[in-house]
Amino acid sequence: MANETQSTRPVPSNNADQMGSRFIEAGLLTAAQVERVVELQKVGNLRFGEAAVRLGLLTEQNVQMVLSEQFNYATALVPSDSLDKSLDIALSPFGIEAEAIRQIRAELSIRLSQQEKISLAIVSAVEGEGKSYLAASLALAFSQMGKRTLLIDANMRSPTQHLLFGLENKTGLSTILAGRTAVSAGSLAEGFPHLRVLNAGPQPPNPLEILLQPALSKLMQELADDFDVFIVDTPAAQVSSDAQTIAQQAGMCLLVARQHHSDLAALRTTEAQMKTSGTQIIGTVYNAFAEKEQLDPNAGKLKKYWQRLRKWLSNPPRY
């Protein structure tokens, strides 16, 4: 009976030793604390992380961080002041919202599996529908797969990505396309070795003119050898014509709509504009989130909290 009980324990002692070593290497536990965890683990028939949390030696976040490293899954669970707290795919990667982003990533990966490179513009009719959040989240999600990903903020009228990633915006896409700075892939996202962010840069007096074909597509071609995925954030389609020319150069777009916010007529117009430009519409993401707080000029953060995320990628809705 004793042998049978031992065989049903969820974490054998050798695995416990390995887990303990990982937490010691991470500087989260001492050898003495690991011994305490293992004792409780054996008595309570618990997993190592669960026992450590019960003893108050680790938090759930600590456990998730080490497990993520064990499975080579990039997260930013180590406290960081750079990432905006709304980016659940980075900061709460095992939550409901992060799982919704991964589902969208999975469907995109399946639908675009024949593409050598993924080049995708994220488009919405008006501001406040969540396109910048979705662009950042998808870029993070693809990078977590090990895909070399470049997130381009092509919204030169109301840029957001530098706020979400805590980056300076002194140079970027605008200065590159204007010939003021050399071609570059922007900045490495802290904690995500496969993700780079190209900020919008200072607002030019003529955003549409410097974005006209083939400026953006030529830039992406120059950087193509270094990246597997390009995610492009855009200005609201009904505010300017920028989104249309950006999506045309990206080749494909994902439309974003928001519950109780998106106007059906504006969404139809945006869809027609994308089709007129020759852009392939991959699908529509429909979301609902709590009312957005205003940008905090002191903190420099965009606070946006999502309640749920729904998607229609295989069969986009008819408007």
Rosetta blueprint (number, residue, H / E / L):
1 M L
2 A H
3 N H
4 E H
5 T H
6 Q H
7 S H
8 T L
9 R L
10 P L
11 V L
12 P L
13 S H
14 N H
15 N H
16 A H
17 D H
18 Q H
19 M H
20 G H
21 S H
22 R H
23 F H
24 I H
25 E H
26 A L
27 G L
28 L L
29 L L
30 T L
31 A H
32 A H
33 Q H
34 V H
35 E H
36 R H
37 V H
38 V H
39 E H
40 L H
41 Q H
42 K H
43 V H
44 G H
45 N L
46 L L
47 R L
48 F H
49 G H
50 E H
51 A H
52 A H
53 V H
54 R H
55 L L
56 G L
57 L L
58 L L
59 T L
60 E H
61 Q H
62 N H
63 V H
64 Q H
65 M H
66 V H
67 L H
68 S H
69 E H
70 Q H
71 F L
72 N L
73 Y L
74 A L
75 T L
76 A L
77 L L
78 V L
79 P L
80 S L
81 D L
82 S L
83 L L
84 D L
85 K L
86 S L
87 L L
88 D H
89 I H
90 A H
91 L H
92 S L
93 P L
94 F L
95 G L
96 I H
97 E H
98 A H
99 E H
100 A H
101 I H
102 R H
103 Q H
104 I H
105 R H
106 A H
107 E H
108 L H
109 S H
110 I H
111 R H
112 L L
113 S L
114 Q L
115 Q L
116 E L
117 K L
118 I E
119 S E
120 L E
121 A E
122 I E
123 V E
124 S E
125 A L
126 V L
127 E L
128 G L
129 E L
130 G L
131 K H
132 S H
133 Y H
134 L H
135 A H
136 A H
137 S H
138 L H
139 A H
140 L H
141 A H
142 F H
143 S H
144 Q H
145 M L
146 G L
147 K L
148 R L
149 T E
150 L E
151 L E
152 I E
153 D E
154 A L
155 N L
156 M L
157 R L
158 S L
159 P L
160 T L
161 Q H
162 H H
163 L H
164 L H
165 F L
166 G L
167 L L
168 E L
169 N L
170 K L
171 T L
172 G L
173 L H
174 S H
175 T H
176 I H
177 L H
178 A L
179 G L
180 R L
181 T L
182 A L
183 V L
184 S L
185 A L
186 G L
187 S E
188 L E
189 A L
190 E L
191 G L
192 F L
193 P L
194 H L
195 L E
196 R E
197 V E
198 L E
199 N L
200 A L
201 G L
202 P L
203 Q L
204 P L
205 P L
206 N L
207 P H
208 L H
209 E H
210 I H
211 L H
212 L L
213 Q L
214 P L
215 A H
216 L H
217 S H
218 K H
219 L H
220 M H
221 Q H
222 E H
223 L H
224 A H
225 D H
226 D H
227 F L
228 D L
229 V E
230 F E
231 I E
232 V E
233 D E
234 T L
235 P L
236 A L
237 A L
238 Q L
239 V L
240 S L
241 S L
242 D H
243 A H
244 Q H
245 T H
246 I H
247 A H
248 Q H
249 Q H
250 A H
251 G L
252 M E
253 C E
254 L E
255 L E
256 V E
257 A E
258 R E
259 Q L
260 H L
261 H L
262 S L
263 D L
264 L H
265 A H
266 A H
267 L H
268 R H
269 T H
270 T H
271 E H
272 A H
273 Q H
274 M H
275 K H
276 T H
277 S L
278 G L
279 T L
280 Q E
281 I E
282 I E
283 G E
284 T E
285 V E
286 Y E
287 N E
288 A E
289 F E
290 A L
291 E L
292 K L
293 E L
294 Q L
295 L L
296 D E
297 P L
298 N L
299 A L
300 G L
301 K E
302 L L
303 K L
304 K L
305 Y L
306 W E
307 Q E
308 R E
309 L E
310 R E
311 K E
312 W E
313 L L
314 S L
315 N L
316 P L
317 P L
318 R L
319 Y L
